[in-house]
Amino acid sequence: MSTGTLLAIIIAVVVVLALIAVAMTVARRRRRLRDRFGPEYERTVEDAGSRKAAERDLAEREKRHDSLELRPLEDRERDRYAREWNGVQEEFVDRPEDAVHDADRLVTALMRARGYPTEDFDQQVRDLSVEHGRTLEHYRAAHEINTLSSRRQATTEQLRGAMVHYRALFDELLADGHRSGPAET
């Protein structure tokens, strides 16, 4: 075999190995993002129109999230938030719309206490998606019902659903970084 033929074979093998390595890296990154973001991964792909754009967006979310100064709650704070949540749930019996608005405010206050910026709902969703992607749909649904409720367009059943949705994120935020898990009700 000539040197030129041997060199062509070696170059072809190196190129194939490099392509395999790149494909494995991309697949590993995609799998990591899917695992980390849960259902938010597919939603972002759908919204972005392509996997590449979505994965770039998700990586930017991770970078921003890493720059946040998030903190677990102290036991005293956790207990106070759990008591406030119980009060909001009790309020639902007599004033369901007010309870949903109060649940929204309480979840926002809890996010702020944990270190999440809370000025803009869309940014809240982006920031929460990094660690709470599996409960994010709950938050979106609750927020939508809260908006309907502000216009007096939500049914009692929708308001009840909003409380359930808010509770999912509330429990996750309350327990995050704490071994004992969500608050008891």
Secondary structure, DSSP 8 states (H G I E B T S, - for coil): --HHHHHHHHHHHHHHHHHHHHHHHHHHHHHHHHHHHTHHHHHHHHHHSSHHHHHHHHHHHHHHHHHS------HHHHHHHHHHHHHHHHHHHH-HHHHHHHHHHHHHHHHHHHT---S-HHHHHHHHHHHHTTTHHHHHHHHHHHHHHHTT---HHHHHHHHHHHHHHHHHHHHTT-TT-S---
